[in-house]
Amino acid sequence: MTDLPTPKPGILDIAPYVGGKSAIAGVAEPMKLSSNENMLGAGEKARAAYEAAIRNIHIYPDGRANKLRAAVAETHGLEPERLIFGNGSDEVFALLNQTYLTAGDNIVTGQYGFLAYRISAKACEAEVKLAPEPGYKAEVDALLAQVDERTKLVYVSNPSNPTGSWNSGEEIRRLHAALPAHVLLVVDEAYAEYVAEPDWETSFGLAREADNIVVTRTFSKIHGLGGLRIGFGYAPLKVAEAVDRIRLPFNVSVPGIEAATAALSDTAHQTASRDLITTWKPRLTQAIRGFGFEVLPSAGNFVLVIFKGPEEATAASDYLNLKGIIVRPVGGYGLPQALRITIGTEDQNRAVIDALSEFAAR
């Protein structure tokens, strides 16, 4: 016995999530390209809606987020009663884990899968089983090989963060078809709006007819609302109803609901945001490869640069910091030899190219 409160087993073994660095000592306004944010910011409609919402911040939000629920359903052609809203899609993952995992159960995800899946699973005293990704991509057969009778959820990032890889619609269908009926497949489509690859498909259609698929999206990326923390999941009705029993009653804020609803109708901002990535991702990739560094193909709004080893990656990050540029080391994902770089504005991208050119020439 101890005289002090003691966390339950496993909590202190969890490495806390560390977001992308946002400051450099001595630099007033660094270029923050470490968190895959939309460098154009939020759109005009979302900002106006946020400002107007100030009048009502003394009132609790609608616990069902019905205004946003209706807008998401209309935009994506989904049944509104099957939507789960969360404080970012991270909370949707945590709610799913909390709803379905007990001690001794497990989740399966790719070797480089998003860390948020793992943290909340471990908090439920569940095991995390990682499928190898030798090509920096989730492989269907490797995921299936990890599934057993205690597997409750399989997580796939599509596109994947931090690698930028993606799975085709055919691959996702094959994965789902081979899973036992008791396993919930969670397809995280946080970067869906940026995808231009022809073999990629949203899993909304597949989920509509299935009893064990959840598809998640976020307003943090193309809509530029990362600071408001809004995400949603499209789930079978029984899953949505089960999750709703433990969801905190007012987990999405009044300004968040208003800004996200307005963002869905701001097609001009979405187009401009997508065009920025479409224009600059290949340019940035080509330039960095020209300096002798490996850049993985990416379907997101970022690229992953592979260096010769951890020491070179650290040196490159430090050199970029000296130039006032913050990128994301991804050693926490088991990739100490890599840096993830968000695609920025033209000036930011040119600054990255110039800095890496100088670093490579040292």
KENUKOL-725004 format. One line per field, with one value per residue (C-alpha): residue number from 1; x, y, z; residue in one letter. Coordinates in steps of 0.05 Angstrom, whole numbers. Layout:
N
nr = c(NUM:...) $
east = c(X:...) $
north = c(Y:...) $
up = c(Z:...) $
rest = c(A:...) $
END
This chain:
362
nr = c(1:2:3:4:5:6:7:8:9:10:11:12:13:14:15:16:17:18:19:20:21:22:23:24:25:26:27:28:29:30:31:32:33:34:35:36:37:38:39:40:41:42:43:44:45:46:47:48:49:50:51:52:53:54:55:56:57:58:59:60:61:62:63:64:65:66:67:68:69:70:71:72:73:74:75:76:77:78:79:80:81:82:83:84:85:86:87:88:89:90:91:92:93:94:95:96:97:98:99:100:101:102:103:104:105:106:107:108:109:110:111:112:113:114:115:116:117:118:119:120:121:122:123:124:125:126:127:128:129:130:131:132:133:134:135:136:137:138:139:140:141:142:143:144:145:146:147:148:149:150:151:152:153:154:155:156:157:158:159:160:161:162:163:164:165:166:167:168:169:170:171:172:173:174:175:176:177:178:179:180:181:182:183:184:185:186:187:188:189:190:191:192:193:194:195:196:197:198:199:200:201:202:203:204:205:206:207:208:209:210:211:212:213:214:215:216:217:218:219:220:221:222:223:224:225:226:227:228:229:230:231:232:233:234:235:236:237:238:239:240:241:242:243:244:245:246:247:248:249:250:251:252:253:254:255:256:257:258:259:260:261:262:263:264:265:266:267:268:269:270:271:272:273:274:275:276:277:278:279:280:281:282:283:284:285:286:287:288:289:290:291:292:293:294:295:296:297:298:299:300:301:302:303:304:305:306:307:308:309:310:311:312:313:314:315:316:317:318:319:320:321:322:323:324:325:326:327:328:329:330:331:332:333:334:335:336:337:338:339:340:341:342:343:344:345:346:347:348:349:350:351:352:353:354:355:356:357:358:359:360:361:362) $
east = c(0:21:-2:-4:-55:-27:-45:-73:-23:7:-9:62:90:55:99:58:43:89:63:105:151:124:180:255:294:311:265:203:162:190:162:124:122:119:45:14:-29:-61:-11:-66:-102:-177:-222:-259:-327:-301:-268:-331:-373:-323:-326:-402:-404:-372:-442:-462:-402:-439:-487:-472:-465:-516:-492:-510:-479:-541:-525:-456:-485:-534:-481:-432:-487:-507:-436:-415:-481:-482:-537:-535:-553:-490:-442:-398:-368:-306:-254:-213:-214:-165:-224:-264:-207:-205:-280:-278:-222:-258:-322:-293:-228:-219:-156:-122:-154:-112:-113:-74:-43:16:86:85:12:-11:9:-59:-89:-38:-41:-115:-113:-58:-98:-152:-100:-101:-42:-19:3:44:45:112:115:180:159:134:63:9:5:-60:-29:17:-42:-84:-26:-30:-105:-126:-187:-172:-166:-223:-200:-155:-132:-109:-88:-107:-67:-18:16:76:97:47:32:-38:-78:-121:-196:-183:-134:-183:-239:-194:-173:-245:-268:-216:-228:-270:-339:-322:-265:-279:-240:-224:-202:-171:-180:-153:-117:-171:-184:-112:-110:-100:-77:-127:-128:-148:-221:-257:-285:-352:-386:-357:-376:-448:-462:-418:-430:-357:-326:-316:-288:-260:-246:-220:-229:-157:-125:-155:-205:-150:-187:-135:-141:-215:-207:-264:-268:-321:-331:-382:-401:-453:-513:-502:-430:-451:-504:-455:-402:-454:-465:-396:-382:-376:-441:-412:-348:-351:-352:-401:-348:-324:-392:-404:-336:-336:-406:-385:-320:-358:-389:-325:-306:-262:-217:-215:-195:-141:-114:-113:-82:-25:-7:-17:31:85:89:121:167:190:199:239:284:299:313:360:401:412:359:303:232:174:113:59:-16:-20:-1:69:130:175:249:295:367:427:417:392:453:443:368:382:434:386:332:381:404:333:320:380:344:280:245:212:200:181:230:193:236:175:147:209:237:296:328:270:239:168:158:90:79:76:65:110:157:161:174:228:260:261:292:346:362:367:408:458:456:470:528:564) $
north = c(0:72:137:171:164:115:114:49:0:23:98:118:75:117:167:231:260:318:364:401:453:524:569:581:619:688:685:728:698:631:594:538:479:425:409:402:463:501:557:599:598:593:618:684:651:611:672:714:658:653:727:727:669:713:738:669:642:648:594:520:491:444:377:343:396:392:452:423:353:374:411:352:304:348:361:288:254:219:200:252:204:163:220:226:294:305:353:338:269:250:250:205:154:159:150:89:58:73:43:-22:-38:-74:-96:-150:-129:-100:-52:-62:-6:5:11:86:97:161:161:183:114:82:130:123:48:40:83:29:-23:-52:-76:-41:-88:-55:-84:-75:-22:-38:8:63:43:2:-66:-105:-174:-147:-116:-179:-221:-182:-192:-244:-260:-202:-150:-99:-43:-37:34:56:127:141:182:166:214:220:181:211:141:120:57:47:35:-37:-47:-19:-63:-125:-108:-100:-163:-205:-177:-216:-186:-166:-121:-47:-18:56:93:160:207:271:291:267:335:340:273:274:202:167:100:131:129:155:98:133:89:25:46:60:-14:-43:-56:-49:11:82:136:199:268:333:408:420:411:439:481:512:504:466:514:500:424:394:326:275:201:167:103:47:72:22:46:119:106:68:123:176:144:164:226:288:328:392:369:416:490:544:580:513:492:558:563:491:498:560:528:472:523:561:524:581:573:497:504:555:510:449:487:511:439:415:469:467:394:369:430:421:346:355:408:368:305:346:360:285:271:219:246:197:203:239:246:297:370:351:312:264:273:214:230:184:174:206:251:282:291:326:370:389:406:449:484:500:527:574:600:610:548:495:426:361:309:242:200:187:147:105:149:185:192:233:302:319:385:419:450:525:589:606:647:592:537:578:590:515:501:554:528:455:474:509:450:400:442:447) $
up = c(0:-11:20:-48:-105:-156:-230:-255:-287:-352:-348:-328:-384:-437:-472:-476:-544:-562:-616:-667:-638:-645:-621:-632:-579:-604:-665:-658:-715:-738:-799:-765:-813:-760:-751:-821:-809:-866:-880:-911:-845:-836:-891:-889:-876:-817:-786:-793:-762:-704:-691:-692:-643:-589:-573:-549:-513:-446:-470:-470:-540:-570:-543:-608:-652:-695:-740:-757:-760:-814:-853:-852:-872:-931:-954:-954:-967:-899:-850:-794:-739:-754:-741:-679:-664:-622:-596:-658:-689:-634:-586:-633:-630:-554:-549:-594:-553:-488:-514:-541:-505:-439:-405:-447:-513:-569:-627:-691:-732:-778:-753:-767:-751:-717:-644:-618:-633:-586:-528:-513:-525:-473:-425:-431:-410:-481:-522:-585:-640:-696:-766:-802:-857:-894:-951:-904:-920:-884:-917:-915:-903:-848:-812:-818:-791:-725:-715:-663:-621:-573:-628:-623:-670:-731:-747:-817:-833:-904:-923:-868:-821:-818:-880:-930:-958:-978:-989:-1051:-1046:-1067:-1010:-958:-984:-982:-911:-888:-922:-886:-817:-767:-756:-684:-706:-718:-777:-766:-828:-811:-870:-838:-903:-951:-982:-1006:-1042:-1117:-1127:-1174:-1138:-1071:-1050:-989:-947:-935:-987:-958:-888:-908:-919:-863:-789:-769:-803:-777:-822:-789:-815:-784:-793:-773:-840:-904:-865:-822:-756:-717:-658:-651:-647:-687:-718:-734:-747:-793:-758:-758:-718:-662:-655:-655:-602:-558:-562:-547:-479:-456:-497:-454:-462:-490:-524:-585:-571:-595:-637:-663:-687:-721:-754:-778:-807:-845:-869:-904:-951:-965:-1028:-1052:-990:-998:-1071:-1056:-1000:-1045:-1103:-1059:-1042:-1114:-1139:-1086:-1063:-1128:-1131:-1060:-1070:-1134:-1102:-1039:-1079:-1121:-1059:-1050:-997:-1004:-1004:-998:-1043:-1003:-1011:-955:-946:-923:-944:-905:-919:-904:-886:-882:-808:-743:-737:-805:-792:-727:-759:-815:-765:-725:-788:-808:-738:-747:-809:-769:-797:-753:-782:-747:-724:-722:-677:-635:-694:-699:-755:-723:-792:-820:-818:-836:-870:-879:-948:-934:-973:-1032:-988:-936:-987:-1020:-952:-939:-1007:-996:-926:-946:-1007:-961:-912:-967:-993:-926) $
rest = c(M:T:D:L:P:T:P:K:P:G:I:L:D:I:A:P:Y:V:G:G:K:S:A:I:A:G:V:A:E:P:M:K:L:S:S:N:E:N:M:L:G:A:G:E:K:A:R:A:A:Y:E:A:A:I:R:N:I:H:I:Y:P:D:G:R:A:N:K:L:R:A:A:V:A:E:T:H:G:L:E:P:E:R:L:I:F:G:N:G:S:D:E:V:F:A:L:L:N:Q:T:Y:L:T:A:G:D:N:I:V:T:G:Q:Y:G:F:L:A:Y:R:I:S:A:K:A:C:E:A:E:V:K:L:A:P:E:P:G:Y:K:A:E:V:D:A:L:L:A:Q:V:D:E:R:T:K:L:V:Y:V:S:N:P:S:N:P:T:G:S:W:N:S:G:E:E:I:R:R:L:H:A:A:L:P:A:H:V:L:L:V:V:D:E:A:Y:A:E:Y:V:A:E:P:D:W:E:T:S:F:G:L:A:R:E:A:D:N:I:V:V:T:R:T:F:S:K:I:H:G:L:G:G:L:R:I:G:F:G:Y:A:P:L:K:V:A:E:A:V:D:R:I:R:L:P:F:N:V:S:V:P:G:I:E:A:A:T:A:A:L:S:D:T:A:H:Q:T:A:S:R:D:L:I:T:T:W:K:P:R:L:T:Q:A:I:R:G:F:G:F:E:V:L:P:S:A:G:N:F:V:L:V:I:F:K:G:P:E:E:A:T:A:A:S:D:Y:L:N:L:K:G:I:I:V:R:P:V:G:G:Y:G:L:P:Q:A:L:R:I:T:I:G:T:E:D:Q:N:R:A:V:I:D:A:L:S:E:F:A:A:R) $
END
